[in-house]
Amino acid sequence: MQAFPSHIQCYQTMKTEKILMILRVLAWVILVGYAINFASQLFTFGWKVFHPETFGSTDATPPRSAQDALLVYIRVMSFILVLSGMYVYLWYSVTGLLSRINLNNPFTAEVAKKLEGIAFVLFNLWVVSMIGHQVNKRISWDIDASYDIVQVSTEFLLIAGIVYIISQVYKHGVALQQEQDLTI
């Protein structure tokens, strides 16, 4: 006797495929959004570095000189650009992962490797944001102003750990599936 009638299994598979398709589209939309954001930040950064006369001080406590303002801008924007680029790479990896998932054979070494890569990108995002926050605090102290631009997100560390554990479960699933294939 079957645990589930075949039409219920078919419905569940179709429902899962639709959800997976929606996630793929959503991941691509987010990737394009982050890529546009990164490109606009990169363009603005390049423009301000090569045209320093466009710097106008609107802060209540401006840096001591235009040269100081440019150096502060370069330091802060460097971290923002690295983080923004890492977000683009993260979502590129997620779109790659979602395109590789096959519901008929979900436990593959490729999916496990992609999950592990995403976990490392998330961990690196946390590390870079921590470094950026410390540099930001130092800059704020040096120029006697409060700039809190680079935020520290401890959630990245938690999510990286969870994704890494899931990747290890996938690796174990791959090993079990290979063992089952050998016994059949």
VMD Tcl script that builds the backbone (N, CA, C; Angstrom):
set m [mol new atoms 552]
animate dup $m
set s [atomselect $m all]
$s set {name element resname resid chain x y z} {
  {N N MET 1 A 0.833 -1.175 0.000}
  {CA C MET 1 A 0.000 0.000 0.000}
  {C C MET 1 A 0.882 1.244 0.000}
  {N N GLN 2 A 0.554 2.179 -0.875}
  {CA C GLN 2 A 1.325 3.414 -0.984}
  {C C GLN 2 A 0.985 4.359 0.156}
  {N N ALA 3 A 2.019 5.078 0.619}
  {CA C ALA 3 A 1.785 6.053 1.681}
  {C C ALA 3 A 1.012 7.251 1.141}
  {N N PHE 4 A 1.327 7.662 -0.073}
  {CA C PHE 4 A 0.640 8.788 -0.706}
  {C C PHE 4 A 0.145 8.343 -2.073}
  {N N PRO 5 A -1.056 8.717 -2.429}
  {CA C PRO 5 A -1.503 8.441 -3.796}
  {C C PRO 5 A -0.617 9.185 -4.790}
  {N N SER 6 A -0.527 8.667 -5.992}
  {CA C SER 6 A 0.384 9.237 -6.991}
  {C C SER 6 A -0.006 10.655 -7.391}
  {N N HIS 7 A -1.294 10.992 -7.377}
  {CA C HIS 7 A -1.688 12.346 -7.769}
  {C C HIS 7 A -1.241 13.372 -6.725}
  {N N ILE 8 A -1.152 12.977 -5.459}
  {CA C ILE 8 A -0.657 13.896 -4.425}
  {C C ILE 8 A 0.838 14.114 -4.608}
  {N N GLN 9 A 1.575 13.046 -4.923}
  {CA C GLN 9 A 3.012 13.190 -5.175}
  {C C GLN 9 A 3.260 14.074 -6.390}
  {N N CYS 10 A 2.458 13.891 -7.422}
  {CA C CYS 10 A 2.597 14.703 -8.635}
  {C C CYS 10 A 2.321 16.169 -8.322}
  {N N TYR 11 A 1.290 16.422 -7.511}
  {CA C TYR 11 A 0.958 17.792 -7.124}
  {C C TYR 11 A 2.099 18.413 -6.327}
  {N N GLN 12 A 2.674 17.649 -5.392}
  {CA C GLN 12 A 3.780 18.167 -4.583}
  {C C GLN 12 A 4.990 18.486 -5.454}
  {N N THR 13 A 5.279 17.641 -6.430}
  {CA C THR 13 A 6.411 17.878 -7.324}
  {C C THR 13 A 6.182 19.124 -8.161}
  {N N MET 14 A 4.968 19.283 -8.689}
  {CA C MET 14 A 4.668 20.476 -9.486}
  {C C MET 14 A 4.751 21.727 -8.623}
  {N N LYS 15 A 4.270 21.648 -7.393}
  {CA C LYS 15 A 4.310 22.783 -6.479}
  {C C LYS 15 A 5.762 23.155 -6.159}
  {N N THR 16 A 6.588 22.164 -5.911}
  {CA C THR 16 A 8.001 22.412 -5.617}
  {C C THR 16 A 8.712 22.993 -6.829}
  {N N GLU 17 A 8.404 22.505 -8.016}
  {CA C GLU 17 A 9.017 23.052 -9.231}
  {C C GLU 17 A 8.627 24.515 -9.436}
  {N N LYS 18 A 7.367 24.856 -9.154}
  {CA C LYS 18 A 6.933 26.254 -9.278}
  {C C LYS 18 A 7.661 27.142 -8.272}
  {N N ILE 19 A 7.784 26.658 -7.043}
  {CA C ILE 19 A 8.494 27.439 -6.023}
  {C C ILE 19 A 9.952 27.623 -6.419}
  {N N LEU 20 A 10.565 26.575 -6.934}
  {CA C LEU 20 A 11.959 26.661 -7.375}
  {C C LEU 20 A 12.106 27.647 -8.529}
  {N N MET 21 A 11.155 27.658 -9.453}
  {CA C MET 21 A 11.196 28.605 -10.571}
  {C C MET 21 A 11.044 30.041 -10.059}
  {N N ILE 22 A 10.142 30.255 -9.112}
  {CA C ILE 22 A 9.963 31.594 -8.536}
  {C C ILE 22 A 11.244 32.038 -7.835}
  {N N LEU 23 A 11.880 31.128 -7.103}
  {CA C LEU 23 A 13.140 31.458 -6.428}
  {C C LEU 23 A 14.241 31.796 -7.428}
  {N N ARG 24 A 14.277 31.075 -8.547}
  {CA C ARG 24 A 15.279 31.377 -9.585}
  {C C ARG 24 A 15.079 32.786 -10.137}
  {N N VAL 25 A 13.836 33.122 -10.459}
  {CA C VAL 25 A 13.537 34.455 -10.996}
  {C C VAL 25 A 13.859 35.523 -9.957}
  {N N LEU 26 A 13.460 35.292 -8.724}
  {CA C LEU 26 A 13.729 36.249 -7.651}
  {C C LEU 26 A 15.235 36.446 -7.442}
  {N N ALA 27 A 15.992 35.364 -7.485}
  {CA C ALA 27 A 17.449 35.469 -7.330}
  {C C ALA 27 A 18.061 36.276 -8.471}
  {N N TRP 28 A 17.571 36.091 -9.694}
  {CA C TRP 28 A 18.088 36.868 -10.824}
  {C C TRP 28 A 17.740 38.345 -10.680}
  {N N VAL 29 A 16.533 38.638 -10.215}
  {CA C VAL 29 A 16.138 40.040 -10.012}
  {C C VAL 29 A 17.035 40.688 -8.959}
  {N N ILE 30 A 17.285 39.976 -7.867}
  {CA C ILE 30 A 18.158 40.510 -6.817}
  {C C ILE 30 A 19.576 40.675 -7.342}
  {N N LEU 31 A 20.067 39.714 -8.118}
  {CA C LEU 31 A 21.409 39.816 -8.706}
  {C C LEU 31 A 21.529 41.045 -9.590}
  {N N VAL 32 A 20.555 41.265 -10.450}
  {CA C VAL 32 A 20.586 42.432 -11.338}
  {C C VAL 32 A 20.536 43.721 -10.515}
  {N N GLY 33 A 19.713 43.747 -9.474}
  {CA C GLY 33 A 19.637 44.929 -8.616}
  {C C GLY 33 A 20.964 45.236 -7.941}
  {N N TYR 34 A 21.605 44.215 -7.384}
  {CA C TYR 34 A 22.908 44.427 -6.750}
  {C C TYR 34 A 23.979 44.795 -7.775}
  {N N ALA 35 A 23.907 44.225 -8.970}
  {CA C ALA 35 A 24.884 44.570 -10.008}
  {C C ALA 35 A 24.737 46.033 -10.429}
  {N N ILE 36 A 23.507 46.498 -10.569}
  {CA C ILE 36 A 23.272 47.908 -10.914}
  {C C ILE 36 A 23.768 48.810 -9.784}
  {N N ASN 37 A 23.489 48.425 -8.545}
  {CA C ASN 37 A 23.956 49.194 -7.394}
  {C C ASN 37 A 25.487 49.263 -7.374}
  {N N PHE 38 A 26.145 48.129 -7.596}
  {CA C PHE 38 A 27.608 48.090 -7.613}
  {C C PHE 38 A 28.162 48.959 -8.736}
  {N N ALA 39 A 27.566 48.861 -9.923}
  {CA C ALA 39 A 28.044 49.659 -11.057}
  {C C ALA 39 A 27.871 51.148 -10.796}
  {N N SER 40 A 26.757 51.538 -10.204}
  {CA C SER 40 A 26.550 52.965 -9.925}
  {C C SER 40 A 27.517 53.461 -8.855}
  {N N GLN 41 A 27.784 52.643 -7.845}
  {CA C GLN 41 A 28.758 53.034 -6.823}
  {C C GLN 41 A 30.162 53.137 -7.413}
  {N N LEU 42 A 30.508 52.199 -8.279}
  {CA C LEU 42 A 31.826 52.220 -8.915}
  {C C LEU 42 A 31.979 53.448 -9.804}
  {N N PHE 43 A 30.946 53.780 -10.561}
  {CA C PHE 43 A 30.989 54.967 -11.417}
  {C C PHE 43 A 31.132 56.232 -10.577}
  {N N THR 44 A 30.330 56.334 -9.521}
  {CA C THR 44 A 30.399 57.505 -8.648}
  {C C THR 44 A 31.769 57.617 -7.995}
  {N N PHE 45 A 32.308 56.498 -7.551}
  {CA C PHE 45 A 33.636 56.489 -6.938}
  {C C PHE 45 A 34.686 56.977 -7.934}
  {N N GLY 46 A 34.666 56.427 -9.137}
  {CA C GLY 46 A 35.621 56.849 -10.162}
  {C C GLY 46 A 35.478 58.320 -10.507}
  {N N TRP 47 A 34.249 58.772 -10.612}
  {CA C TRP 47 A 34.007 60.180 -10.948}
  {C C TRP 47 A 34.575 61.104 -9.877}
  {N N LYS 48 A 34.299 60.783 -8.627}
  {CA C LYS 48 A 34.762 61.654 -7.537}
  {C C LYS 48 A 36.277 61.598 -7.370}
  {N N VAL 49 A 36.895 60.456 -7.638}
  {CA C VAL 49 A 38.354 60.363 -7.510}
  {C C VAL 49 A 39.042 61.132 -8.629}
  {N N PHE 50 A 38.526 61.028 -9.845}
  {CA C PHE 50 A 39.175 61.703 -10.973}
  {C C PHE 50 A 38.712 63.143 -11.158}
  {N N HIS 51 A 37.667 63.538 -10.454}
  {CA C HIS 51 A 37.190 64.926 -10.468}
  {C C HIS 51 A 37.008 65.391 -9.024}
  {N N PRO 52 A 38.107 65.568 -8.293}
  {CA C PRO 52 A 37.985 65.910 -6.867}
  {C C PRO 52 A 37.362 67.276 -6.613}
  {N N GLU 53 A 37.294 68.110 -7.639}
  {CA C GLU 53 A 36.677 69.430 -7.444}
  {C C GLU 53 A 35.175 69.321 -7.193}
  {N N THR 54 A 34.593 68.148 -7.457}
  {CA C THR 54 A 33.162 67.966 -7.221}
  {C C THR 54 A 32.847 67.746 -5.751}
  {N N PHE 55 A 33.888 67.621 -4.923}
  {CA C PHE 55 A 33.653 67.454 -3.488}
  {C C PHE 55 A 33.122 68.741 -2.909}
  {N N GLY 56 A 31.996 68.649 -2.293}
  {CA C GLY 56 A 31.428 69.782 -1.572}
  {C C GLY 56 A 31.124 69.321 -0.169}
  {N N SER 57 A 31.511 70.077 0.797}
  {CA C SER 57 A 31.306 69.664 2.175}
  {C C SER 57 A 29.920 70.086 2.639}
  {N N THR 58 A 29.094 69.107 2.938}
  {CA C THR 58 A 27.756 69.394 3.447}
  {C C THR 58 A 27.626 68.968 4.896}
  {N N ASP 59 A 28.694 68.439 5.464}
  {CA C ASP 59 A 28.671 67.951 6.833}
  {C C ASP 59 A 28.822 69.089 7.821}
  {N N ALA 60 A 28.308 68.903 9.006}
  {CA C ALA 60 A 28.460 69.914 10.052}
  {C C ALA 60 A 29.906 69.978 10.536}
  {N N THR 61 A 30.594 68.822 10.507}
  {CA C THR 61 A 32.001 68.786 10.897}
  {C C THR 61 A 32.815 68.242 9.730}
  {N N PRO 62 A 33.173 69.101 8.770}
  {CA C PRO 62 A 33.881 68.623 7.586}
  {C C PRO 62 A 35.321 68.243 7.906}
  {N N PRO 63 A 35.938 67.411 7.058}
  {CA C PRO 63 A 37.354 67.108 7.222}
  {C C PRO 63 A 38.191 68.384 7.077}
  {N N ARG 64 A 39.440 68.309 7.498}
  {CA C ARG 64 A 40.289 69.498 7.551}
  {C C ARG 64 A 40.580 70.114 6.188}
  {N N SER 65 A 40.664 69.308 5.160}
  {CA C SER 65 A 40.977 69.853 3.839}
  {C C SER 65 A 40.344 68.982 2.765}
  {N N ALA 66 A 40.442 69.469 1.534}
  {CA C ALA 66 A 39.898 68.694 0.414}
  {C C ALA 66 A 40.678 67.395 0.235}
  {N N GLN 67 A 41.985 67.422 0.483}
  {CA C GLN 67 A 42.804 66.211 0.373}
  {C C GLN 67 A 42.374 65.182 1.424}
  {N N ASP 68 A 42.123 65.648 2.652}
  {CA C ASP 68 A 41.629 64.746 3.693}
  {C C ASP 68 A 40.277 64.157 3.305}
  {N N ALA 69 A 39.432 64.987 2.740}
  {CA C ALA 69 A 38.109 64.519 2.327}
  {C C ALA 69 A 38.233 63.432 1.270}
  {N N LEU 70 A 39.138 63.618 0.322}
  {CA C LEU 70 A 39.329 62.623 -0.733}
  {C C LEU 70 A 39.864 61.320 -0.153}
  {N N LEU 71 A 40.825 61.402 0.757}
  {CA C LEU 71 A 41.385 60.188 1.356}
  {C C LEU 71 A 40.345 59.445 2.193}
  {N N VAL 72 A 39.557 60.173 2.942}
  {CA C VAL 72 A 38.483 59.550 3.723}
  {C C VAL 72 A 37.485 58.885 2.783}
  {N N TYR 73 A 37.132 59.579 1.719}
  {CA C TYR 73 A 36.183 59.040 0.742}
  {C C TYR 73 A 36.722 57.751 0.116}
  {N N ILE 74 A 38.004 57.753 -0.245}
  {CA C ILE 74 A 38.600 56.562 -0.863}
  {C C ILE 74 A 38.600 55.395 0.118}
  {N N ARG 75 A 38.962 55.641 1.364}
  {CA C ARG 75 A 38.977 54.559 2.362}
  {C C ARG 75 A 37.588 53.962 2.568}
  {N N VAL 76 A 36.626 54.825 2.781}
  {CA C VAL 76 A 35.273 54.332 3.063}
  {C C VAL 76 A 34.679 53.652 1.832}
  {N N MET 77 A 34.822 54.277 0.685}
  {CA C MET 77 A 34.235 53.706 -0.536}
  {C C MET 77 A 34.914 52.408 -0.946}
  {N N SER 78 A 36.178 52.235 -0.594}
  {CA C SER 78 A 36.850 50.972 -0.907}
  {C C SER 78 A 36.134 49.813 -0.228}
  {N N PHE 79 A 35.817 49.974 1.040}
  {CA C PHE 79 A 35.102 48.909 1.741}
  {C C PHE 79 A 33.685 48.744 1.212}
  {N N ILE 80 A 33.035 49.835 0.914}
  {CA C ILE 80 A 31.674 49.743 0.385}
  {C C ILE 80 A 31.676 49.023 -0.962}
  {N N LEU 81 A 32.661 49.322 -1.816}
  {CA C LEU 81 A 32.743 48.657 -3.117}
  {C C LEU 81 A 33.063 47.175 -2.969}
  {N N VAL 82 A 33.965 46.832 -2.055}
  {CA C VAL 82 A 34.279 45.416 -1.840}
  {C C VAL 82 A 33.040 44.671 -1.352}
  {N N LEU 83 A 32.338 45.249 -0.385}
  {CA C LEU 83 A 31.116 44.607 0.115}
  {C C LEU 83 A 30.056 44.492 -0.972}
  {N N SER 84 A 29.901 45.543 -1.752}
  {CA C SER 84 A 28.911 45.526 -2.826}
  {C C SER 84 A 29.263 44.469 -3.872}
  {N N GLY 85 A 30.539 44.374 -4.215}
  {CA C GLY 85 A 30.983 43.341 -5.157}
  {C C GLY 85 A 30.771 41.940 -4.605}
  {N N MET 86 A 30.976 41.786 -3.302}
  {CA C MET 86 A 30.750 40.479 -2.684}
  {C C MET 86 A 29.268 40.104 -2.688}
  {N N TYR 87 A 28.394 41.092 -2.519}
  {CA C TYR 87 A 26.954 40.829 -2.626}
  {C C TYR 87 A 26.600 40.348 -4.034}
  {N N VAL 88 A 27.180 40.992 -5.036}
  {CA C VAL 88 A 26.923 40.574 -6.417}
  {C C VAL 88 A 27.390 39.139 -6.612}
  {N N TYR 89 A 28.595 38.815 -6.139}
  {CA C TYR 89 A 29.117 37.458 -6.281}
  {C C TYR 89 A 28.262 36.449 -5.506}
  {N N LEU 90 A 27.805 36.848 -4.319}
  {CA C LEU 90 A 26.945 35.970 -3.525}
  {C C LEU 90 A 25.683 35.610 -4.299}
  {N N TRP 91 A 25.024 36.615 -4.865}
  {CA C TRP 91 A 23.782 36.340 -5.586}
  {C C TRP 91 A 24.037 35.642 -6.916}
  {N N TYR 92 A 25.208 35.862 -7.505}
  {CA C TYR 92 A 25.588 35.098 -8.696}
  {C C TYR 92 A 25.723 33.621 -8.324}
  {N N SER 93 A 26.323 33.351 -7.175}
  {CA C SER 93 A 26.462 31.969 -6.707}
  {C C SER 93 A 25.104 31.350 -6.395}
  {N N VAL 94 A 24.204 32.133 -5.823}
  {CA C VAL 94 A 22.863 31.623 -5.505}
  {C C VAL 94 A 22.105 31.282 -6.786}
  {N N THR 95 A 22.208 32.142 -7.808}
  {CA C THR 95 A 21.531 31.822 -9.076}
  {C C THR 95 A 22.128 30.564 -9.696}
  {N N GLY 96 A 23.448 30.411 -9.586}
  {CA C GLY 96 A 24.087 29.192 -10.082}
  {C C GLY 96 A 23.622 27.962 -9.329}
  {N N LEU 97 A 23.484 28.094 -8.025}
  {CA C LEU 97 A 23.004 26.980 -7.208}
  {C C LEU 97 A 21.582 26.597 -7.594}
  {N N LEU 98 A 20.714 27.601 -7.704}
  {CA C LEU 98 A 19.317 27.308 -8.025}
  {C C LEU 98 A 19.161 26.714 -9.424}
  {N N SER 99 A 20.046 27.069 -10.337}
  {CA C SER 99 A 19.952 26.488 -11.679}
  {C C SER 99 A 20.476 25.052 -11.710}
  {N N ARG 100 A 21.296 24.673 -10.733}
  {CA C ARG 100 A 21.868 23.323 -10.697}
  {C C ARG 100 A 20.985 22.317 -9.959}
  {N N ILE 101 A 20.042 22.807 -9.179}
  {CA C ILE 101 A 19.212 21.891 -8.392}
  {C C ILE 101 A 18.264 21.140 -9.314}
  {N N ASN 102 A 18.304 19.828 -9.210}
  {CA C ASN 102 A 17.441 18.942 -9.977}
  {C C ASN 102 A 16.599 18.166 -8.970}
  {N N LEU 103 A 15.293 18.291 -9.061}
  {CA C LEU 103 A 14.423 17.650 -8.078}
  {C C LEU 103 A 14.447 16.130 -8.166}
  {N N ASN 104 A 14.793 15.592 -9.326}
  {CA C ASN 104 A 14.869 14.141 -9.461}
  {C C ASN 104 A 16.107 13.579 -8.766}
  {N N ASN 105 A 17.183 14.380 -8.729}
  {CA C ASN 105 A 18.430 13.958 -8.103}
  {C C ASN 105 A 19.037 15.164 -7.377}
  {N N PRO 106 A 18.482 15.539 -6.227}
  {CA C PRO 106 A 18.928 16.781 -5.574}
  {C C PRO 106 A 20.310 16.694 -4.939}
  {N N PHE 107 A 20.727 15.521 -4.504}
  {CA C PHE 107 A 22.010 15.389 -3.817}
  {C C PHE 107 A 23.126 15.112 -4.816}
  {N N THR 108 A 23.732 16.186 -5.286}
  {CA C THR 108 A 24.877 16.058 -6.179}
  {C C THR 108 A 26.072 16.764 -5.551}
  {N N ALA 109 A 27.252 16.331 -5.951}
  {CA C ALA 109 A 28.478 16.939 -5.421}
  {C C ALA 109 A 28.572 18.405 -5.828}
  {N N GLU 110 A 28.063 18.724 -7.011}
  {CA C GLU 110 A 28.108 20.103 -7.499}
  {C C GLU 110 A 27.270 21.038 -6.617}
  {N N VAL 111 A 26.086 20.587 -6.222}
  {CA C VAL 111 A 25.224 21.397 -5.356}
  {C C VAL 111 A 25.874 21.555 -3.979}
  {N N ALA 112 A 26.454 20.490 -3.457}
  {CA C ALA 112 A 27.125 20.572 -2.157}
  {C C ALA 112 A 28.294 21.546 -2.216}
  {N N LYS 113 A 29.040 21.515 -3.319}
  {CA C LYS 113 A 30.183 22.428 -3.473}
  {C C LYS 113 A 29.712 23.881 -3.576}
  {N N LYS 114 A 28.623 24.111 -4.319}
  {CA C LYS 114 A 28.069 25.470 -4.431}
  {C C LYS 114 A 27.595 25.981 -3.069}
  {N N LEU 115 A 26.931 25.133 -2.305}
  {CA C LEU 115 A 26.476 25.530 -0.969}
  {C C LEU 115 A 27.655 25.890 -0.067}
  {N N GLU 116 A 28.706 25.098 -0.140}
  {CA C GLU 116 A 29.896 25.382 0.662}
  {C C GLU 116 A 30.538 26.702 0.232}
  {N N GLY 117 A 30.567 26.955 -1.072}
  {CA C GLY 117 A 31.099 28.222 -1.573}
  {C C GLY 117 A 30.283 29.414 -1.101}
  {N N ILE 118 A 28.967 29.269 -1.089}
  {CA C ILE 118 A 28.096 30.349 -0.604}
  {C C ILE 118 A 28.350 30.603 0.883}
  {N N ALA 119 A 28.562 29.538 1.648}
  {CA C ALA 119 A 28.860 29.704 3.076}
  {C C ALA 119 A 30.154 30.489 3.266}
  {N N PHE 120 A 31.172 30.208 2.459}
  {CA C PHE 120 A 32.437 30.932 2.587}
  {C C PHE 120 A 32.298 32.388 2.157}
  {N N VAL 121 A 31.491 32.660 1.144}
  {CA C VAL 121 A 31.254 34.053 0.743}
  {C C VAL 121 A 30.544 34.803 1.870}
  {N N LEU 122 A 29.559 34.179 2.490}
  {CA C LEU 122 A 28.858 34.813 3.611}
  {C C LEU 122 A 29.810 35.085 4.776}
  {N N PHE 123 A 30.679 34.123 5.071}
  {CA C PHE 123 A 31.658 34.327 6.142}
  {C C PHE 123 A 32.602 35.477 5.796}
  {N N ASN 124 A 33.058 35.529 4.553}
  {CA C ASN 124 A 33.946 36.615 4.128}
  {C C ASN 124 A 33.235 37.963 4.159}
  {N N LEU 125 A 31.950 37.989 3.846}
  {CA C LEU 125 A 31.176 39.228 3.976}
  {C C LEU 125 A 31.199 39.724 5.416}
  {N N TRP 126 A 31.046 38.816 6.347}
  {CA C TRP 126 A 31.091 39.195 7.758}
  {C C TRP 126 A 32.475 39.725 8.140}
  {N N VAL 127 A 33.534 39.042 7.693}
  {CA C VAL 127 A 34.897 39.473 8.023}
  {C C VAL 127 A 35.177 40.857 7.448}
  {N N VAL 128 A 34.847 41.072 6.182}
  {CA C VAL 128 A 35.104 42.371 5.549}
  {C C VAL 128 A 34.277 43.470 6.211}
  {N N SER 129 A 33.036 43.163 6.578}
  {CA C SER 129 A 32.230 44.190 7.246}
  {C C SER 129 A 32.793 44.515 8.626}
  {N N MET 130 A 33.352 43.530 9.326}
  {CA C MET 130 A 33.994 43.795 10.620}
  {C C MET 130 A 35.221 44.689 10.439}
  {N N ILE 131 A 36.053 44.373 9.458}
  {CA C ILE 131 A 37.242 45.190 9.194}
  {C C ILE 131 A 36.828 46.595 8.773}
  {N N GLY 132 A 35.851 46.680 7.894}
  {CA C GLY 132 A 35.368 47.984 7.441}
  {C C GLY 132 A 34.820 48.824 8.577}
  {N N HIS 133 A 34.122 48.184 9.492}
  {CA C HIS 133 A 33.572 48.910 10.640}
  {C C HIS 133 A 34.698 49.463 11.515}
  {N N GLN 134 A 35.740 48.662 11.728}
  {CA C GLN 134 A 36.866 49.128 12.545}
  {C C GLN 134 A 37.610 50.275 11.863}
  {N N VAL 135 A 37.822 50.163 10.558}
  {CA C VAL 135 A 38.466 51.252 9.814}
  {C C VAL 135 A 37.595 52.500 9.867}
  {N N ASN 136 A 36.297 52.315 9.736}
  {CA C ASN 136 A 35.354 53.428 9.800}
  {C C ASN 136 A 35.413 54.125 11.161}
  {N N LYS 137 A 35.498 53.340 12.232}
  {CA C LYS 137 A 35.624 53.931 13.565}
  {C C LYS 137 A 36.923 54.724 13.684}
  {N N ARG 138 A 37.998 54.208 13.116}
  {CA C ARG 138 A 39.293 54.897 13.165}
  {C C ARG 138 A 39.235 56.208 12.380}
  {N N ILE 139 A 38.619 56.171 11.220}
  {CA C ILE 139 A 38.484 57.390 10.412}
  {C C ILE 139 A 37.660 58.424 11.172}
  {N N SER 140 A 36.562 57.985 11.767}
  {CA C SER 140 A 35.715 58.910 12.528}
  {C C SER 140 A 36.488 59.531 13.683}
  {N N TRP 141 A 37.334 58.743 14.324}
  {CA C TRP 141 A 38.123 59.253 15.434}
  {C C TRP 141 A 39.180 60.245 14.938}
  {N N ASP 142 A 39.802 59.935 13.783}
  {CA C ASP 142 A 40.850 60.807 13.236}
  {C C ASP 142 A 40.322 62.178 12.839}
  {N N ILE 143 A 39.123 62.229 12.295}
  {CA C ILE 143 A 38.622 63.517 11.788}
  {C C ILE 143 A 37.582 64.142 12.710}
  {N N ASP 144 A 37.413 63.567 13.882}
  {CA C ASP 144 A 36.465 64.096 14.871}
  {C C ASP 144 A 35.058 64.239 14.306}
  {N N ALA 145 A 34.616 63.223 13.624}
  {CA C ALA 145 A 33.257 63.214 13.076}
  {C C ALA 145 A 32.704 61.804 13.215}
  {N N SER 146 A 31.425 61.695 13.110}
  {CA C SER 146 A 30.789 60.398 13.242}
  {C C SER 146 A 30.260 59.951 11.889}
  {N N TYR 147 A 30.946 58.981 11.297}
  {CA C TYR 147 A 30.507 58.377 10.045}
  {C C TYR 147 A 30.287 56.901 10.313}
  {N N ASP 148 A 29.067 56.472 10.254}
  {CA C ASP 148 A 28.757 55.065 10.488}
  {C C ASP 148 A 28.196 54.481 9.203}
  {N N ILE 149 A 29.068 54.339 8.219}
  {CA C ILE 149 A 28.633 53.915 6.896}
  {C C ILE 149 A 28.713 52.402 6.747}
  {N N VAL 150 A 29.818 51.793 7.179}
  {CA C VAL 150 A 29.999 50.353 7.042}
  {C C VAL 150 A 29.416 49.682 8.281}
  {N N GLN 151 A 28.294 49.018 8.112}
  {CA C GLN 151 A 27.595 48.368 9.218}
  {C C GLN 151 A 28.097 46.939 9.382}
  {N N VAL 152 A 28.096 46.459 10.607}
  {CA C VAL 152 A 28.471 45.079 10.888}
  {C C VAL 152 A 27.192 44.269 11.012}
  {N N SER 153 A 27.092 43.233 10.216}
  {CA C SER 153 A 25.925 42.357 10.266}
  {C C SER 153 A 26.363 41.005 10.806}
  {N N THR 154 A 26.050 40.757 12.065}
  {CA C THR 154 A 26.418 39.471 12.655}
  {C C THR 154 A 25.565 38.339 12.095}
  {N N GLU 155 A 24.487 38.701 11.420}
  {CA C GLU 155 A 23.642 37.670 10.818}
  {C C GLU 155 A 24.404 36.877 9.762}
  {N N PHE 156 A 25.365 37.524 9.089}
  {CA C PHE 156 A 26.143 36.818 8.073}
  {C C PHE 156 A 26.878 35.629 8.671}
  {N N LEU 157 A 27.397 35.798 9.872}
  {CA C LEU 157 A 28.115 34.709 10.526}
  {C C LEU 157 A 27.168 33.551 10.825}
  {N N LEU 158 A 25.987 33.851 11.325}
  {CA C LEU 158 A 24.997 32.818 11.619}
  {C C LEU 158 A 24.539 32.117 10.339}
  {N N ILE 159 A 24.209 32.891 9.330}
  {CA C ILE 159 A 23.737 32.308 8.070}
  {C C ILE 159 A 24.842 31.485 7.414}
  {N N ALA 160 A 26.093 31.974 7.488}
  {CA C ALA 160 A 27.217 31.219 6.925}
  {C C ALA 160 A 27.338 29.865 7.607}
  {N N GLY 161 A 27.182 29.843 8.928}
  {CA C GLY 161 A 27.244 28.578 9.653}
  {C C GLY 161 A 26.127 27.635 9.249}
  {N N ILE 162 A 24.929 28.161 9.119}
  {CA C ILE 162 A 23.785 27.328 8.732}
  {C C ILE 162 A 23.972 26.772 7.323}
  {N N VAL 163 A 24.391 27.619 6.387}
  {CA C VAL 163 A 24.586 27.160 5.005}
  {C C VAL 163 A 25.719 26.138 4.941}
  {N N TYR 164 A 26.768 26.338 5.738}
  {CA C TYR 164 A 27.872 25.374 5.759}
  {C C TYR 164 A 27.389 24.019 6.280}
  {N N ILE 165 A 26.575 24.035 7.329}
  {CA C ILE 165 A 26.033 22.780 7.862}
  {C C ILE 165 A 25.159 22.100 6.814}
  {N N ILE 166 A 24.344 22.873 6.107}
  {CA C ILE 166 A 23.507 22.302 5.046}
  {C C ILE 166 A 24.381 21.705 3.949}
  {N N SER 167 A 25.493 22.369 3.621}
  {CA C SER 167 A 26.390 21.821 2.592}
  {C C SER 167 A 26.989 20.495 3.044}
  {N N GLN 168 A 27.292 20.377 4.336}
  {CA C GLN 168 A 27.823 19.114 4.844}
  {C C GLN 168 A 26.754 18.020 4.811}
  {N N VAL 169 A 25.509 18.385 5.087}
  {CA C VAL 169 A 24.411 17.421 4.979}
  {C C VAL 169 A 24.274 16.968 3.527}
  {N N TYR 170 A 24.396 17.910 2.593}
  {CA C TYR 170 A 24.340 17.557 1.171}
  {C C TYR 170 A 25.480 16.621 0.800}
  {N N LYS 171 A 26.676 16.880 1.314}
  {CA C LYS 171 A 27.808 15.990 1.028}
  {C C LYS 171 A 27.528 14.586 1.548}
  {N N HIS 172 A 26.949 14.503 2.736}
  {CA C HIS 172 A 26.594 13.196 3.290}
  {C C HIS 172 A 25.511 12.539 2.436}
  {N N GLY 173 A 24.545 13.331 1.966}
  {CA C GLY 173 A 23.510 12.809 1.074}
  {C C GLY 173 A 24.089 12.291 -0.232}
  {N N VAL 174 A 25.099 12.979 -0.755}
  {CA C VAL 174 A 25.777 12.521 -1.978}
  {C C VAL 174 A 26.443 11.181 -1.720}
  {N N ALA 175 A 27.127 11.054 -0.582}
  {CA C ALA 175 A 27.796 9.792 -0.251}
  {C C ALA 175 A 26.786 8.660 -0.102}
  {N N LEU 176 A 25.663 8.931 0.566}
  {CA C LEU 176 A 24.626 7.905 0.720}
  {C C LEU 176 A 24.023 7.513 -0.620}
  {N N GLN 177 A 23.802 8.507 -1.481}
  {CA C GLN 177 A 23.221 8.221 -2.786}
  {C C GLN 177 A 24.191 7.400 -3.638}
  {N N GLN 178 A 25.479 7.716 -3.579}
  {CA C GLN 178 A 26.467 6.933 -4.327}
  {C C GLN 178 A 26.543 5.507 -3.796}
  {N N GLU 179 A 26.453 5.359 -2.479}
  {CA C GLU 179 A 26.466 4.034 -1.874}
  {C C GLU 179 A 25.240 3.237 -2.304}
  {N N GLN 180 A 24.077 3.898 -2.360}
  {CA C GLN 180 A 22.850 3.225 -2.778}
  {C C GLN 180 A 22.943 2.826 -4.252}
  {N N ASP 181 A 23.523 3.701 -5.076}
  {CA C ASP 181 A 23.670 3.383 -6.499}
  {C C ASP 181 A 24.585 2.180 -6.704}
  {N N LEU 182 A 25.594 2.039 -5.854}
  {CA C LEU 182 A 26.506 0.906 -5.978}
  {C C LEU 182 A 25.857 -0.403 -5.546}
  {N N THR 183 A 24.930 -0.343 -4.591}
  {CA C THR 183 A 24.290 -1.572 -4.115}
  {C C THR 183 A 23.187 -2.044 -5.048}
  {N N ILE 184 A 22.674 -1.170 -5.878}
  {CA C ILE 184 A 21.585 -1.556 -6.790}
  {C C ILE 184 A 22.107 -2.101 -8.060}
}
mol reanalyze $m
mol bondsrecalc $m
mol representation Tube
mol addrep $m
